[in-house]
Amino acid sequence: MKKEKDKINNLFKDIPAEFVGNIYTMKKNMGKKKDKINLPWEKSIDGFFAKGHIPIKNDISHPNMSAAKHIAERKMTQINAISAEFKGTYAFFEPSISLLLEFNRRMHFYGLYEKYEGYVEDDDPEIVPLYCFRKSIWSHDNQYKDLPKAESKREYLLSNKHIQSIIYFGNPKSHPHIIQLACEIREIAFKGFVFKKIRGRPRYQFAKLSIPNYGLSNDIFYAQYIFKCEILDNWIDKWQKSFEDIDKIKGLIPDKGTIEISYNQSMWEAIYEFT
């Protein structure tokens, strides 16, 4: 364990913080137990919860359904990095391609996270995965039923009743379809999207597609009930199906209790407005 942390320290020693970004923040927080909590809504395929860091603790009462829905969206989309250990070796994953679909009474999220390339170059991909896959779901009906009855609205938002996420780890060999689709959408985005006005019943109300580019995230907001883009619709259908079928694929299992997640601070700020 000490050898691994020394390796991390040496890696980050000469790299400017602005280039290290999210990984630098997670590395700096490693080993601090007092500010970590379990994240019951985030778990690996073998059922173990992830851990997270709480940067602030405010006490402002702001209990309403709309705010709780926005927190659900932030939980799904505002992850800076995910880390885990595999047979004692640390691996860090940064956000790559992600898709948020909003239906009438629910939201679905499908996200791909790529291993930080500057971390350890000689890892065995059969032991330490190159990719992390995460899917989440939020239900308006469940929130409408459970939130008003909760004694503590904050505790409800910190429970696994608010949203549910499952985290998987794998490689191009185990998940080739998702990796191929990630490459395809980068090519499609590079060529540009063509949207047409339509009338008709959409399959979903709203889509948010995030495609990172040189460390920055390019977000595409797509309202299917107003516009239509056939090539994007086809890609969304395939991306969603690939994640819905991911349970059938045997991936790599992290060491027990080692998954950690770094969220944007604004997500925690929003949760701690509730009492």
PyRosetta script that sets phi, psi and omega in degrees:
from pyrosetta import init, pose_from_sequence

init()
pose = pose_from_sequence("MKKEKDKINNLFKDIPAEFVGNIYTMKKNMGKKKDKINLPWEKSIDGFFAKGHIPIKNDISHPNMSAAKHIAERKMTQINAISAEFKGTYAFFEPSISLLLEFNRRMHFYGLYEKYEGYVEDDDPEIVPLYCFRKSIWSHDNQYKDLPKAESKREYLLSNKHIQSIIYFGNPKSHPHIIQLACEIREIAFKGFVFKKIRGRPRYQFAKLSIPNYGLSNDIFYAQYIFKCEILDNWIDKWQKSFEDIDKIKGLIPDKGTIEISYNQSMWEAIYEFT")
pose.set_psi(1, -47.9)
pose.set_omega(1, -179.6)
pose.set_phi(2, -63.0)
pose.set_psi(2, -38.3)
pose.set_omega(2, 179.0)
pose.set_phi(3, -61.4)
pose.set_psi(3, -41.2)
pose.set_omega(3, 178.8)
pose.set_phi(4, -63.6)
pose.set_psi(4, -43.2)
pose.set_omega(4, -177.9)
pose.set_phi(5, -69.3)
pose.set_psi(5, -34.2)
pose.set_omega(5, 175.2)
pose.set_phi(6, -64.0)
pose.set_psi(6, -38.0)
pose.set_omega(6, 178.4)
pose.set_phi(7, -62.6)
pose.set_psi(7, -41.7)
pose.set_omega(7, 178.2)
pose.set_phi(8, -63.1)
pose.set_psi(8, -46.3)
pose.set_omega(8, -179.0)
pose.set_phi(9, -59.9)
pose.set_psi(9, -42.8)
pose.set_omega(9, 179.4)
pose.set_phi(10, -65.1)
pose.set_psi(10, -36.8)
pose.set_omega(10, -179.9)
pose.set_phi(11, -62.5)
pose.set_psi(11, -44.4)
pose.set_omega(11, -173.8)
pose.set_phi(12, -86.2)
pose.set_psi(12, -7.1)
pose.set_omega(12, -172.0)
pose.set_phi(13, -57.9)
pose.set_psi(13, -44.9)
pose.set_omega(13, -172.7)
pose.set_phi(14, -107.2)
pose.set_psi(14, 12.1)
pose.set_omega(14, -178.4)
pose.set_phi(15, -101.5)
pose.set_psi(15, 127.2)
pose.set_omega(15, 177.8)
pose.set_phi(16, -58.5)
pose.set_psi(16, 141.4)
pose.set_omega(16, -175.2)
pose.set_phi(17, -60.2)
pose.set_psi(17, -32.9)
pose.set_omega(17, -177.1)
pose.set_phi(18, -66.6)
pose.set_psi(18, -22.8)
pose.set_omega(18, 178.2)
pose.set_phi(19, -88.7)
pose.set_psi(19, -26.1)
pose.set_omega(19, -178.9)
pose.set_phi(20, -76.0)
pose.set_psi(20, -39.9)
pose.set_omega(20, 173.5)
pose.set_phi(21, 60.4)
pose.set_psi(21, -127.2)
pose.set_omega(21, -172.9)
pose.set_phi(22, -62.2)
pose.set_psi(22, -36.4)
pose.set_omega(22, -177.1)
pose.set_phi(23, -66.6)
pose.set_psi(23, -36.5)
pose.set_omega(23, 177.8)
pose.set_phi(24, -60.5)
pose.set_psi(24, -42.0)
pose.set_omega(24, -179.6)
pose.set_phi(25, -63.7)
pose.set_psi(25, -44.1)
pose.set_omega(25, -179.9)
pose.set_phi(26, -67.0)
pose.set_psi(26, -39.7)
pose.set_omega(26, 179.3)
pose.set_phi(27, -62.7)
pose.set_psi(27, -37.8)
pose.set_omega(27, -179.0)
pose.set_phi(28, -67.1)
pose.set_psi(28, -29.4)
pose.set_omega(28, -177.5)
pose.set_phi(29, -89.3)
pose.set_psi(29, -7.7)
pose.set_omega(29, -176.5)
pose.set_phi(30, -60.6)
pose.set_psi(30, 136.3)
pose.set_omega(30, 176.9)
pose.set_phi(31, 91.1)
pose.set_psi(31, -13.2)
pose.set_omega(31, 178.3)
pose.set_phi(32, -82.8)
pose.set_psi(32, 117.5)
pose.set_omega(32, -175.9)
pose.set_phi(33, -97.6)
pose.set_psi(33, -26.9)
pose.set_omega(33, -171.3)
pose.set_phi(34, -67.7)
pose.set_psi(34, -25.7)
pose.set_omega(34, -177.3)
pose.set_phi(35, -107.3)
pose.set_psi(35, 17.0)
pose.set_omega(35, 178.5)
pose.set_phi(36, -101.3)
pose.set_psi(36, 142.5)
pose.set_omega(36, 172.5)
pose.set_phi(37, -133.0)
pose.set_psi(37, 158.7)
pose.set_omega(37, 172.0)
pose.set_phi(38, -70.6)
pose.set_psi(38, 146.2)
pose.set_omega(38, 175.8)
pose.set_phi(39, -112.5)
pose.set_psi(39, 88.2)
pose.set_omega(39, -172.5)
pose.set_phi(40, -60.8)
pose.set_psi(40, -21.8)
pose.set_omega(40, -179.9)
pose.set_phi(41, -83.4)
pose.set_psi(41, -10.7)
pose.set_omega(41, 179.8)
pose.set_phi(42, -111.7)
pose.set_psi(42, 116.0)
pose.set_omega(42, 178.7)
pose.set_phi(43, -143.9)
pose.set_psi(43, 157.6)
pose.set_omega(43, 178.5)
pose.set_phi(44, -84.0)
pose.set_psi(44, 171.7)
pose.set_omega(44, -175.7)
pose.set_phi(45, -63.1)
pose.set_psi(45, -24.2)
pose.set_omega(45, 178.9)
pose.set_phi(46, -89.8)
pose.set_psi(46, 6.5)
pose.set_omega(46, 169.2)
pose.set_phi(47, 94.8)
pose.set_psi(47, 4.7)
pose.set_omega(47, -179.3)
pose.set_phi(48, -90.9)
pose.set_psi(48, 138.7)
pose.set_omega(48, -179.2)
pose.set_phi(49, -74.4)
pose.set_psi(49, 149.8)
pose.set_omega(49, 170.4)
pose.set_phi(50, -83.1)
pose.set_psi(50, 166.0)
pose.set_omega(50, 176.3)
pose.set_phi(51, -116.5)
pose.set_psi(51, 155.7)
pose.set_omega(51, 178.5)
pose.set_phi(52, -143.7)
pose.set_psi(52, 165.7)
pose.set_omega(52, -179.7)
pose.set_phi(53, -104.9)
pose.set_psi(53, 137.3)
pose.set_omega(53, 177.4)
pose.set_phi(54, -104.4)
pose.set_psi(54, 110.1)
pose.set_omega(54, -177.6)
pose.set_phi(55, -79.9)
pose.set_psi(55, -25.8)
pose.set_omega(55, -175.6)
pose.set_phi(56, -143.0)
pose.set_psi(56, 160.0)
pose.set_omega(56, 176.8)
pose.set_phi(57, -141.5)
pose.set_psi(57, 98.9)
pose.set_omega(57, 176.0)
pose.set_phi(58, -104.1)
pose.set_psi(58, 164.6)
pose.set_omega(58, 177.2)
pose.set_phi(59, -133.2)
pose.set_psi(59, 84.7)
pose.set_omega(59, -179.8)
pose.set_phi(60, -128.6)
pose.set_psi(60, 123.1)
pose.set_omega(60, -178.2)
pose.set_phi(61, -76.4)
pose.set_psi(61, 123.0)
pose.set_omega(61, -179.2)
pose.set_phi(62, -151.5)
pose.set_psi(62, 56.4)
pose.set_omega(62, -170.9)
pose.set_phi(63, -87.2)
pose.set_psi(63, 99.8)
pose.set_omega(63, 172.0)
pose.set_phi(64, -144.9)
pose.set_psi(64, 157.7)
pose.set_omega(64, -173.2)
pose.set_phi(65, -63.4)
pose.set_psi(65, -40.5)
pose.set_omega(65, -178.0)
pose.set_phi(66, -63.1)
pose.set_psi(66, -44.0)
pose.set_omega(66, 179.1)
pose.set_phi(67, -63.5)
pose.set_psi(67, -39.6)
pose.set_omega(67, 179.4)
pose.set_phi(68, -65.4)
pose.set_psi(68, -35.9)
pose.set_omega(68, 177.0)
pose.set_phi(69, -65.9)
pose.set_psi(69, -41.4)
pose.set_omega(69, 178.3)
pose.set_phi(70, -64.1)
pose.set_psi(70, -34.4)
pose.set_omega(70, 176.2)
pose.set_phi(71, -65.6)
pose.set_psi(71, -39.5)
pose.set_omega(71, 176.4)
pose.set_phi(72, -58.4)
pose.set_psi(72, -43.8)
pose.set_omega(72, 178.7)
pose.set_phi(73, -63.5)
pose.set_psi(73, -39.9)
pose.set_omega(73, 178.7)
pose.set_phi(74, -66.1)
pose.set_psi(74, -40.2)
pose.set_omega(74, 177.0)
pose.set_phi(75, -58.4)
pose.set_psi(75, -39.5)
pose.set_omega(75, -177.9)
pose.set_phi(76, -70.8)
pose.set_psi(76, -42.4)
pose.set_omega(76, -166.3)
pose.set_phi(77, -105.8)
pose.set_psi(77, -23.3)
pose.set_omega(77, -169.7)
pose.set_phi(78, -98.9)
pose.set_psi(78, 53.8)
pose.set_omega(78, 174.1)
pose.set_phi(79, -99.1)
pose.set_psi(79, 128.4)
pose.set_omega(79, 177.7)
pose.set_phi(80, -82.1)
pose.set_psi(80, -41.0)
pose.set_omega(80, -176.7)
pose.set_phi(81, -164.9)
pose.set_psi(81, 156.5)
pose.set_omega(81, 175.1)
pose.set_phi(82, -126.3)
pose.set_psi(82, 136.6)
pose.set_omega(82, 176.7)
pose.set_phi(83, -129.6)
pose.set_psi(83, 156.8)
pose.set_omega(83, 176.8)
pose.set_phi(84, -162.1)
pose.set_psi(84, 165.0)
pose.set_omega(84, 175.4)
pose.set_phi(85, -109.8)
pose.set_psi(85, 144.0)
pose.set_omega(85, 177.2)
pose.set_phi(86, -131.0)
pose.set_psi(86, 106.3)
pose.set_omega(86, -174.8)
pose.set_phi(87, 52.9)
pose.set_psi(87, 43.3)
pose.set_omega(87, 175.3)
pose.set_phi(88, 87.2)
pose.set_psi(88, -3.4)
pose.set_omega(88, -179.1)
pose.set_phi(89, -102.3)
pose.set_psi(89, 126.5)
pose.set_omega(89, 178.7)
pose.set_phi(90, -74.2)
pose.set_psi(90, 143.3)
pose.set_omega(90, 172.7)
pose.set_phi(91, -139.0)
pose.set_psi(91, 138.5)
pose.set_omega(91, 179.5)
pose.set_phi(92, -116.9)
pose.set_psi(92, 140.3)
pose.set_omega(92, -177.9)
pose.set_phi(93, -128.2)
pose.set_psi(93, 130.1)
pose.set_omega(93, 179.3)
pose.set_phi(94, -105.7)
pose.set_psi(94, 153.7)
pose.set_omega(94, -178.4)
pose.set_phi(95, -59.1)
pose.set_psi(95, 136.8)
pose.set_omega(95, 174.3)
pose.set_phi(96, -120.2)
pose.set_psi(96, -122.7)
pose.set_omega(96, -178.5)
pose.set_phi(97, -78.1)
pose.set_psi(97, 133.2)
pose.set_omega(97, 175.6)
pose.set_phi(98, -142.8)
pose.set_psi(98, 154.2)
pose.set_omega(98, -178.2)
pose.set_phi(99, -137.7)
pose.set_psi(99, 126.4)
pose.set_omega(99, 173.1)
pose.set_phi(100, -111.9)
pose.set_psi(100, 124.0)
pose.set_omega(100, 177.6)
pose.set_phi(101, -112.7)
pose.set_psi(101, 127.9)
pose.set_omega(101, 177.5)
pose.set_phi(102, -110.4)
pose.set_psi(102, 118.8)
pose.set_omega(102, 175.9)
pose.set_phi(103, -99.4)
pose.set_psi(103, -171.5)
pose.set_omega(103, -176.3)
pose.set_phi(104, -62.1)
pose.set_psi(104, -43.7)
pose.set_omega(104, -174.7)
pose.set_phi(105, -132.5)
pose.set_psi(105, 22.0)
pose.set_omega(105, 178.0)
pose.set_phi(106, -160.2)
pose.set_psi(106, 162.8)
pose.set_omega(106, 174.4)
pose.set_phi(107, -129.4)
pose.set_psi(107, 142.7)
pose.set_omega(107, 176.3)
pose.set_phi(108, -124.5)
pose.set_psi(108, 142.0)
pose.set_omega(108, 178.9)
pose.set_phi(109, -129.2)
pose.set_psi(109, 138.4)
pose.set_omega(109, 178.3)
pose.set_phi(110, -134.8)
pose.set_psi(110, 111.2)
pose.set_omega(110, -173.5)
pose.set_phi(111, -125.8)
pose.set_psi(111, 140.4)
pose.set_omega(111, 174.7)
pose.set_phi(112, -109.6)
pose.set_psi(112, 133.4)
pose.set_omega(112, 179.1)
pose.set_phi(113, -124.8)
pose.set_psi(113, 133.5)
pose.set_omega(113, -176.3)
pose.set_phi(114, -105.2)
pose.set_psi(114, 143.6)
pose.set_omega(114, 179.3)
pose.set_phi(115, -62.5)
pose.set_psi(115, 136.1)
pose.set_omega(115, 179.5)
pose.set_phi(116, -66.3)
pose.set_psi(116, 115.6)
pose.set_omega(116, -170.6)
pose.set_phi(117, -66.6)
pose.set_psi(117, -29.7)
pose.set_omega(117, -176.1)
pose.set_phi(118, -79.9)
pose.set_psi(118, 0.4)
pose.set_omega(118, -173.2)
pose.set_phi(119, -79.1)
pose.set_psi(119, -77.5)
pose.set_omega(119, 179.4)
pose.set_phi(120, -131.2)
pose.set_psi(120, 119.3)
pose.set_omega(120, -174.4)
pose.set_phi(121, -87.6)
pose.set_psi(121, -19.5)
pose.set_omega(121, -172.9)
pose.set_phi(122, -103.0)
pose.set_psi(122, 20.9)
pose.set_omega(122, 177.8)
pose.set_phi(123, -68.9)
pose.set_psi(123, 144.4)
pose.set_omega(123, 174.9)
pose.set_phi(124, -79.1)
pose.set_psi(124, 116.2)
pose.set_omega(124, -177.7)
pose.set_phi(125, -64.0)
pose.set_psi(125, -15.4)
pose.set_omega(125, 175.7)
pose.set_phi(126, -78.5)
pose.set_psi(126, -14.6)
pose.set_omega(126, 179.0)
pose.set_phi(127, -111.1)
pose.set_psi(127, -47.3)
pose.set_omega(127, -179.0)
pose.set_phi(128, -107.6)
pose.set_psi(128, 115.4)
pose.set_omega(128, -174.3)
pose.set_phi(129, -69.9)
pose.set_psi(129, 157.7)
pose.set_omega(129, 176.0)
pose.set_phi(130, -93.1)
pose.set_psi(130, -17.4)
pose.set_omega(130, -174.5)
pose.set_phi(131, -136.5)
pose.set_psi(131, 152.0)
pose.set_omega(131, 172.2)
pose.set_phi(132, -122.5)
pose.set_psi(132, 137.1)
pose.set_omega(132, -179.1)
pose.set_phi(133, -121.8)
pose.set_psi(133, 137.6)
pose.set_omega(133, -175.4)
pose.set_phi(134, -141.3)
pose.set_psi(134, 130.8)
pose.set_omega(134, 174.3)
pose.set_phi(135, -127.9)
pose.set_psi(135, 142.2)
pose.set_omega(135, -174.9)
pose.set_phi(136, -136.2)
pose.set_psi(136, 156.5)
pose.set_omega(136, 177.2)
pose.set_phi(137, -142.4)
pose.set_psi(137, 142.2)
pose.set_omega(137, 175.0)
pose.set_phi(138, -129.9)
pose.set_psi(138, 139.0)
pose.set_omega(138, -179.0)
pose.set_phi(139, -119.0)
pose.set_psi(139, 123.3)
pose.set_omega(139, 174.9)
pose.set_phi(140, -60.5)
pose.set_psi(140, -42.5)
pose.set_omega(140, -176.6)
pose.set_phi(141, -63.5)
pose.set_psi(141, -42.3)
pose.set_omega(141, 179.2)
pose.set_phi(142, -65.4)
pose.set_psi(142, -42.9)
pose.set_omega(142, 179.8)
pose.set_phi(143, -64.9)
pose.set_psi(143, -42.1)
pose.set_omega(143, -179.1)
pose.set_phi(144, -63.0)
pose.set_psi(144, -33.1)
pose.set_omega(144, -179.5)
pose.set_phi(145, -79.6)
pose.set_psi(145, -41.6)
pose.set_omega(145, -169.3)
pose.set_phi(146, -92.3)
pose.set_psi(146, -35.9)
pose.set_omega(146, -174.0)
pose.set_phi(147, -62.4)
pose.set_psi(147, -46.6)
pose.set_omega(147, -178.7)
pose.set_phi(148, -62.4)
pose.set_psi(148, -28.3)
pose.set_omega(148, -177.3)
pose.set_phi(149, -84.9)
pose.set_psi(149, -12.8)
pose.set_omega(149, -175.8)
pose.set_phi(150, -70.2)
pose.set_psi(150, 131.5)
pose.set_omega(150, 177.6)
pose.set_phi(151, -63.2)
pose.set_psi(151, -39.7)
pose.set_omega(151, 175.9)
pose.set_phi(152, -120.0)
pose.set_psi(152, 115.4)
pose.set_omega(152, 178.6)
pose.set_phi(153, -63.9)
pose.set_psi(153, -35.3)
pose.set_omega(153, 179.7)
pose.set_phi(154, -65.1)
pose.set_psi(154, -44.4)
pose.set_omega(154, 179.8)
pose.set_phi(155, -62.6)
pose.set_psi(155, -35.4)
pose.set_omega(155, 176.6)
pose.set_phi(156, -62.4)
pose.set_psi(156, -44.5)
pose.set_omega(156, -179.0)
pose.set_phi(157, -67.6)
pose.set_psi(157, -21.8)
pose.set_omega(157, 178.4)
pose.set_phi(158, -95.6)
pose.set_psi(158, 7.7)
pose.set_omega(158, -179.2)
pose.set_phi(159, -102.8)
pose.set_psi(159, 175.3)
pose.set_omega(159, 178.6)
pose.set_phi(160, -87.1)
pose.set_psi(160, 10.4)
pose.set_omega(160, 176.0)
pose.set_phi(161, -85.0)
pose.set_psi(161, -23.8)
pose.set_omega(161, -174.0)
pose.set_phi(162, -74.7)
pose.set_psi(162, -60.5)
pose.set_omega(162, 170.3)
pose.set_phi(163, -131.8)
pose.set_psi(163, 164.8)
pose.set_omega(163, 176.2)
pose.set_phi(164, -130.7)
pose.set_psi(164, 129.4)
pose.set_omega(164, 179.0)
pose.set_phi(165, -127.7)
pose.set_psi(165, 146.2)
pose.set_omega(165, 173.4)
pose.set_phi(166, -126.0)
pose.set_psi(166, 136.2)
pose.set_omega(166, -175.9)
pose.set_phi(167, -113.5)
pose.set_psi(167, 133.8)
pose.set_omega(167, 179.2)
pose.set_phi(168, -125.2)
pose.set_psi(168, 157.7)
pose.set_omega(168, 175.8)
pose.set_phi(169, -131.9)
pose.set_psi(169, 143.6)
pose.set_omega(169, -179.1)
pose.set_phi(170, -170.4)
pose.set_psi(170, -168.0)
pose.set_omega(170, -176.0)
pose.set_phi(171, -136.3)
pose.set_psi(171, 170.5)
pose.set_omega(171, 178.6)
pose.set_phi(172, -55.4)
pose.set_psi(172, -30.8)
pose.set_omega(172, -179.4)
pose.set_phi(173, -69.7)
pose.set_psi(173, -37.3)
pose.set_omega(173, -177.7)
pose.set_phi(174, -85.6)
pose.set_psi(174, -27.4)
pose.set_omega(174, -176.9)
pose.set_phi(175, -132.1)
pose.set_psi(175, 57.3)
pose.set_omega(175, -173.9)
pose.set_phi(176, -64.9)
pose.set_psi(176, -33.7)
pose.set_omega(176, -174.8)
pose.set_phi(177, -65.9)
pose.set_psi(177, -43.9)
pose.set_omega(177, -179.3)
pose.set_phi(178, -65.6)
pose.set_psi(178, -42.2)
pose.set_omega(178, -179.6)
pose.set_phi(179, -64.3)
pose.set_psi(179, -39.7)
pose.set_omega(179, 177.4)
pose.set_phi(180, -62.8)
pose.set_psi(180, -43.1)
pose.set_omega(180, 179.5)
pose.set_phi(181, -65.7)
pose.set_psi(181, -34.2)
pose.set_omega(181, 176.9)
pose.set_phi(182, -63.1)
pose.set_psi(182, -41.5)
pose.set_omega(182, 177.2)
pose.set_phi(183, -66.0)
pose.set_psi(183, -40.0)
pose.set_omega(183, -178.1)
pose.set_phi(184, -62.4)
pose.set_psi(184, -43.8)
pose.set_omega(184, -175.9)
pose.set_phi(185, -70.2)
pose.set_psi(185, -28.4)
pose.set_omega(185, 175.1)
pose.set_phi(186, -65.5)
pose.set_psi(186, -41.7)
pose.set_omega(186, 178.1)
pose.set_phi(187, -66.2)
pose.set_psi(187, -41.8)
pose.set_omega(187, 179.6)
pose.set_phi(188, -63.4)
pose.set_psi(188, -44.2)
pose.set_omega(188, -179.4)
pose.set_phi(189, -65.3)
pose.set_psi(189, -35.5)
pose.set_omega(189, 179.2)
pose.set_phi(190, -63.8)
pose.set_psi(190, -37.5)
pose.set_omega(190, 179.6)
pose.set_phi(191, -77.9)
pose.set_psi(191, -24.9)
pose.set_omega(191, 178.9)
pose.set_phi(192, 103.0)
pose.set_psi(192, 152.5)
pose.set_omega(192, -179.7)
pose.set_phi(193, -102.2)
pose.set_psi(193, 144.2)
pose.set_omega(193, 175.2)
pose.set_phi(194, -115.5)
pose.set_psi(194, 117.4)
pose.set_omega(194, -178.3)
pose.set_phi(195, -107.5)
pose.set_psi(195, 142.4)
pose.set_omega(195, 176.8)
pose.set_phi(196, -124.2)
pose.set_psi(196, 143.7)
pose.set_omega(196, 175.9)
pose.set_phi(197, -70.4)
pose.set_psi(197, 140.5)
pose.set_omega(197, -178.8)
pose.set_phi(198, -137.1)
pose.set_psi(198, 166.3)
pose.set_omega(198, 167.9)
pose.set_phi(199, -129.2)
pose.set_psi(199, 141.7)
pose.set_omega(199, -179.1)
pose.set_phi(200, 145.7)
pose.set_psi(200, 180.0)
pose.set_omega(200, -177.2)
pose.set_phi(201, -90.5)
pose.set_psi(201, 116.6)
pose.set_omega(201, -178.9)
pose.set_phi(202, -78.9)
pose.set_psi(202, 156.1)
pose.set_omega(202, 176.6)
pose.set_phi(203, -73.8)
pose.set_psi(203, -34.1)
pose.set_omega(203, 176.2)
pose.set_phi(204, -140.4)
pose.set_psi(204, 162.9)
pose.set_omega(204, -176.5)
pose.set_phi(205, -82.3)
pose.set_psi(205, -38.1)
pose.set_omega(205, -167.9)
pose.set_phi(206, -154.6)
pose.set_psi(206, 142.0)
pose.set_omega(206, 175.8)
pose.set_phi(207, -131.8)
pose.set_psi(207, 140.0)
pose.set_omega(207, 173.9)
pose.set_phi(208, -123.2)
pose.set_psi(208, 115.9)
pose.set_omega(208, -179.0)
pose.set_phi(209, -109.9)
pose.set_psi(209, 126.1)
pose.set_omega(209, 180.0)
pose.set_phi(210, -112.6)
pose.set_psi(210, 125.7)
pose.set_omega(210, -179.8)
pose.set_phi(211, -127.7)
pose.set_psi(211, 106.8)
pose.set_omega(211, -179.1)
pose.set_phi(212, -68.6)
pose.set_psi(212, 147.0)
pose.set_omega(212, -178.8)
pose.set_phi(213, -145.6)
pose.set_psi(213, 108.5)
pose.set_omega(213, 179.9)
pose.set_phi(214, 53.4)
pose.set_psi(214, 47.4)
pose.set_omega(214, 176.5)
pose.set_phi(215, 85.2)
pose.set_psi(215, -10.0)
pose.set_omega(215, 178.1)
pose.set_phi(216, -108.8)
pose.set_psi(216, 150.8)
pose.set_omega(216, -179.7)
pose.set_phi(217, -101.6)
pose.set_psi(217, 124.1)
pose.set_omega(217, 175.0)
pose.set_phi(218, -96.2)
pose.set_psi(218, 113.7)
pose.set_omega(218, -177.4)
pose.set_phi(219, -100.1)
pose.set_psi(219, 132.2)
pose.set_omega(219, 177.7)
pose.set_phi(220, -114.0)
pose.set_psi(220, 120.4)
pose.set_omega(220, 179.6)
pose.set_phi(221, -102.8)
pose.set_psi(221, 126.1)
pose.set_omega(221, -169.3)
pose.set_phi(222, -132.2)
pose.set_psi(222, 113.4)
pose.set_omega(222, 176.9)
pose.set_phi(223, -99.1)
pose.set_psi(223, 102.9)
pose.set_omega(223, -172.6)
pose.set_phi(224, -68.3)
pose.set_psi(224, -22.6)
pose.set_omega(224, -179.7)
pose.set_phi(225, -77.9)
pose.set_psi(225, -8.7)
pose.set_omega(225, 177.8)
pose.set_phi(226, -109.9)
pose.set_psi(226, -44.5)
pose.set_omega(226, -175.6)
pose.set_phi(227, -123.2)
pose.set_psi(227, 162.6)
pose.set_omega(227, 175.9)
pose.set_phi(228, -138.4)
pose.set_psi(228, 135.4)
pose.set_omega(228, 173.8)
pose.set_phi(229, -132.7)
pose.set_psi(229, 105.6)
pose.set_omega(229, -171.2)
pose.set_phi(230, -60.1)
pose.set_psi(230, -44.1)
pose.set_omega(230, -177.5)
pose.set_phi(231, -67.0)
pose.set_psi(231, -34.3)
pose.set_omega(231, 177.4)
pose.set_phi(232, -73.0)
pose.set_psi(232, -40.6)
pose.set_omega(232, 177.6)
pose.set_phi(233, -59.3)
pose.set_psi(233, -43.3)
pose.set_omega(233, 179.8)
pose.set_phi(234, -63.5)
pose.set_psi(234, -41.8)
pose.set_omega(234, 179.7)
pose.set_phi(235, -65.5)
pose.set_psi(235, -43.3)
pose.set_omega(235, 179.6)
pose.set_phi(236, -59.2)
pose.set_psi(236, -43.5)
pose.set_omega(236, 179.0)
pose.set_phi(237, -60.0)
pose.set_psi(237, -43.4)
pose.set_omega(237, -178.6)
pose.set_phi(238, -70.9)
pose.set_psi(238, -39.2)
pose.set_omega(238, 178.7)
pose.set_phi(239, -62.7)
pose.set_psi(239, -46.0)
pose.set_omega(239, 179.9)
pose.set_phi(240, -62.6)
pose.set_psi(240, -45.7)
pose.set_omega(240, -178.9)
pose.set_phi(241, -63.4)
pose.set_psi(241, -38.5)
pose.set_omega(241, -179.9)
pose.set_phi(242, -61.4)
pose.set_psi(242, -39.8)
pose.set_omega(242, 179.4)
pose.set_phi(243, -75.6)
pose.set_psi(243, -32.9)
pose.set_omega(243, 177.7)
pose.set_phi(244, -67.0)
pose.set_psi(244, -28.1)
pose.set_omega(244, -179.4)
pose.set_phi(245, -91.5)
pose.set_psi(245, 2.0)
pose.set_omega(245, -171.1)
pose.set_phi(246, -67.6)
pose.set_psi(246, -23.2)
pose.set_omega(246, 179.3)
pose.set_phi(247, -62.1)
pose.set_psi(247, -22.7)
pose.set_omega(247, -176.9)
pose.set_phi(248, -80.5)
pose.set_psi(248, -9.9)
pose.set_omega(248, -173.7)
pose.set_phi(249, -101.7)
pose.set_psi(249, 132.1)
pose.set_omega(249, 177.5)
pose.set_phi(250, -84.5)
pose.set_psi(250, 115.0)
pose.set_omega(250, 179.0)
pose.set_phi(251, -105.8)
pose.set_psi(251, -157.3)
pose.set_omega(251, 179.4)
pose.set_phi(252, -98.2)
pose.set_psi(252, 137.2)
pose.set_omega(252, -177.1)
pose.set_phi(253, -100.4)
pose.set_psi(253, 126.9)
pose.set_omega(253, 179.2)
pose.set_phi(254, -74.1)
pose.set_psi(254, 162.9)
pose.set_omega(254, 175.5)
pose.set_phi(255, -60.7)
pose.set_psi(255, 146.4)
pose.set_omega(255, -174.8)
pose.set_phi(256, -54.3)
pose.set_psi(256, 126.0)
pose.set_omega(256, 172.7)
pose.set_phi(257, 70.7)
pose.set_psi(257, 20.7)
pose.set_omega(257, -175.3)
pose.set_phi(258, -104.8)
pose.set_psi(258, -4.1)
pose.set_omega(258, -179.6)
pose.set_phi(259, -72.1)
pose.set_psi(259, 129.1)
pose.set_omega(259, 174.2)
pose.set_phi(260, -128.4)
pose.set_psi(260, 146.5)
pose.set_omega(260, -177.1)
pose.set_phi(261, -128.9)
pose.set_psi(261, 135.6)
pose.set_omega(261, 175.9)
pose.set_phi(262, -109.5)
pose.set_psi(262, 114.6)
pose.set_omega(262, 176.6)
pose.set_phi(263, -96.0)
pose.set_psi(263, 160.4)
pose.set_omega(263, 169.4)
pose.set_phi(264, -62.5)
pose.set_psi(264, 144.3)
pose.set_omega(264, -178.3)
pose.set_phi(265, -61.1)
pose.set_psi(265, -31.0)
pose.set_omega(265, -177.9)
pose.set_phi(266, -61.4)
pose.set_psi(266, -28.5)
pose.set_omega(266, 177.9)
pose.set_phi(267, -66.2)
pose.set_psi(267, -45.8)
pose.set_omega(267, 178.6)
pose.set_phi(268, -65.8)
pose.set_psi(268, -39.1)
pose.set_omega(268, 178.9)
pose.set_phi(269, -59.4)
pose.set_psi(269, -41.3)
pose.set_omega(269, -179.7)
pose.set_phi(270, -66.0)
pose.set_psi(270, -41.8)
pose.set_omega(270, 179.3)
pose.set_phi(271, -64.1)
pose.set_psi(271, -41.1)
pose.set_omega(271, -175.2)
pose.set_phi(272, -82.0)
pose.set_psi(272, 6.5)
pose.set_omega(272, 166.1)
pose.set_phi(273, -79.1)
pose.set_psi(273, -16.7)
pose.set_omega(273, 177.5)
pose.set_phi(274, -90.7)
pose.set_psi(274, 149.4)
pose.set_omega(274, 176.5)
pose.set_phi(275, -115.5)
pose.dump_pdb("model.pdb")
